[in-house]
Amino acid sequence: YIVVVFFAVKLANKFNMLVALIGLLPNNLFIASAISYDGVVTAFLLLATVLITNELLEPEKKITWQSTLGILFAYVIGSLTKPVYIVMALMLVFLGKKKFENRFQEVVFKLSVCVVAGLMLYAIFKPLPAAGGDYQLVGNASFLGDKRNVGTSFSGQISYILENPLTYTKVLLGSMFGMLWDYLFGGDSFIGYAYLGFKSWIWTWVCVVVAFFTALFSEKNEKRKSIGLKYILLNLLMIFGTSAIVLTSMYVS
């Protein structure tokens, strides 16, 4: 975690203070200190986000194959244990044509990104034999589900969503914005060290204020760049979409 976040901060250039803040959040430090794959997920997705943001900040600069491999490698490693996060890599599909040498390179690049993301999402329901126990259950997905609740299954939950899209959308949005409200204005604590204890919601706002400062701060006479309104809106959509997919995957399983 330390090594990967170090390179994320180093490569961030103009926004390295913000990346350092994210890397040093109490939640992330606690996750990194525990024996779990979450530290790998957090670190590599942070690195991938830095690499793609660097590309968005320079729309006229051609993307190199080294940069492409670096971004995809970081996204894939960060999503191996939680494949739903690979959807974040689809931001690459919206890179402008000026980032490529020609139309052929652009098509191959974007098609490759979609294939990688598609295969990783497909592996959720059709894992490779190397996945062990999960592979044995592929033939009958109706047995996959939360063992604490008799009668639940992947197929059953998915069927319910498809049969009741409006009801599920209401449940999903209520959960998402309810959690956000509780973290920012309610009694739920976001900043904490899991079973070692949590801080009050006031500390969440301390982090928010510090995050705004690190995002907006710049040295005197330093020229700042922006990714532009298009990519700002796409990033917000990606964040919302990824959050919805994560909660949906938890609901389904």
N, C-alpha and C positions, 0 to 999 in steps of 0.2 A: 504493500500500500504506500509506504513512504517513498520508495524509489519511483513508482509510476506517477504519484502526485507531484514529486519533485520535477519530473520532466514536463508534466502538465503546466506547472507554474512557470517553468523556464521558457516553454514554447509559447505561452500566452502573450508575451510582449506587453502591449499597452494595457491589458486587462488582467495582469498577473496578480494584483492585490485581491481582486474578486475571486479568482481561482483559489488563491491561498486561503481565503476566508471559508470557502466551501470545503476545502480539504481539511480545515481545522475545526469544523463544526463538532461540538461534543458528540452528537449522534454518530457521525462518521468515524471519529476517533475510537469510540467504544466498539463499533462494528469491526474496525480494523484490528483491534486488540483481542478480539474473540476468535476462536477456532471455527471459522465458517467461511463460506464462499462469498458472502456479502461484501467483504473488503475488496475482493477482486472485481466484483461487479461495479462497485462505486468508483474505484480508481480508474478502471479502463474506460468506463462510460464518460467520466470526467475528461480523460485524455482525448477521447474521440470527439467530444463536444468542443474542446479547445481547437483541435485540428480542423474541424469543419468550419468553426467560427473564423479562423485565420483565412480560410478560402473565401468566405463570404465578405470579409473586410477588404479583399483585393479582387474585385469582380473582373478587372482587366487582365490579371495575371493568369497564365495558362496553368492548369492543374497538371502535375507531373505524375508518372506512374508510381514513383516512390511515395508521394503523398497519398495517392489513391490506396495503395496497399497498406499504408500506415493507418489510415482512417478505417478501412474495412477490417483490418486485423484487430484494432482496438474495439470496434463494435462487436465483432464476433466473439472475442475472448470475454468481453463484458457481458455478453448475452448467452453464453454457453449454458449456464445453469438456470437462467431465466429468459428463455427465448423471446418472450413478448416484448422485451426491450429493443429488439432488433428493428422494430418499426421506426425508431429514432433515426436510423440510417437512411430512411427514405427521404430525408431532407436533401440528400445528394441528388435526387431526381430533379430537383428544382434549380440546380445550378444553371446559370445563363449560358448561352451558346458561345459567349466570348471566352469562357473558361477552357474551350476545346480548340484543337488545331483545325478540325473540320467536322462536318456533320456525321461522318462515319464513326469517328472516335466518340462523339457525343452519344450516339445511339448504342454503341457497344458498352460504353461506361454505364449508362443508365439502365440498360437491360441487365448487365451483370449485377448491379446493386439490387434490382428487383428479384433476380434469381436467387441470390444469396439470402435475402430476407424471406423469400417464399419458402426456400428449403428449410430454413431454421424454424419457421412457423409450422410447416408441415410435420417436422420432427416431433412436435408436441403431441400429435395424435398418432403418428406412425414412427416411433423411435427406432433407431438402428439396433441390431442385435447387441451391440456393445453397451446399450443402455441397461442391460441386465434384466431385472425383474419387470420393468415397464414393458419390455418387448414381449414377455409372455402373456401380457394382458391385451395386446393390440387386437387380437382376434375377437375380443368381446369387450368393447368399450363401455358396455352397460355396467360392468363391475368396477369401473374407475370412478372414484368419487370420495367424499368425506366419510370415512368409516365410523365417525362419531354419530352420524345421522342415517339411520336405516332408510333405504329407499332412494337416497340421492345418488346421482351418477352424472358423468359428463353428458351423455346423450340426453338424459332426462332434463337437465338444467338448460341445455342448448335448445331443446324442443320447447321448453316453457318460454324462453326468450323470444323465439321465432313466432310462437303462437300469441304472445302478449307483448308486442314491441312497445306500445305506448306505456303500458304499465311498468315494464322493465326500465324504460327510459326515465320515467318519473322516479323510480326507486334509485336508479344509478345517479341521476343529477342531485337528488335529495341527499344521498350519501356523500357525494363529492363536495358539494357546497356546504353541507352540514359539518363535515370534518374541517373544512377550511375556516368556517365561522368559529367553530369551537377552539381551533388553534390560535386564531387571531384575537377573538373577543370573548370567548367562553372560558370555561374552567379547565379545559384540557391542556396539558403541558406537552410541548413539542421538543424543547431542549432538555435532554437528559441522558443518563447512562443506564437505561433499562432498569434492571433490578437493583442497581446501586442508588437509584433515586432520580427524580425529575425536578426541574426548576419550575417556578410559576410562569404563567403565560406572559408576564412582563418581560421575561428574558427572551421570549420569542421576538418581541418588538425591538429589544436591544439588538438582536441579530439582524432584523429587517433594516433598522436604521444604519447599522454598520455596513450592511450589504449595499444600500443606496450610496453611502459615502464612497466605498471602494469602487463602485461602478462609475460614479460621476467624477471622482477625483482625478486630477491630472497635474503634472508638473507645469510650472509657469512656462508659457510660450510653446508648450507641447501640442503638436497637431493631433487632434483626435479624429478617428474615422468612425463611420456608422455603416451597419450592414444594410441600411435602407428600410423604408416602410414595408416593402414587399416581404422581405425576409423576417422582419419583426413580427408581422401578422402570421406568417407561415410558422415561425417558431412558437408563437402563442398557441396556434392551432395544433402543432405537434405535441406541445406539453399537455394540452387538454386531452387530445386524442390518446396519448400514451397513458395518461392517468386513467382514462375511461377503460382502456384495454386491460390495464393492470387490475383494476377493481373487478372487471368482468371476468378475468381469468380466475380470480380468487372466488368469485361467486360460482362459477362453473365447477371448480374443483372442490 
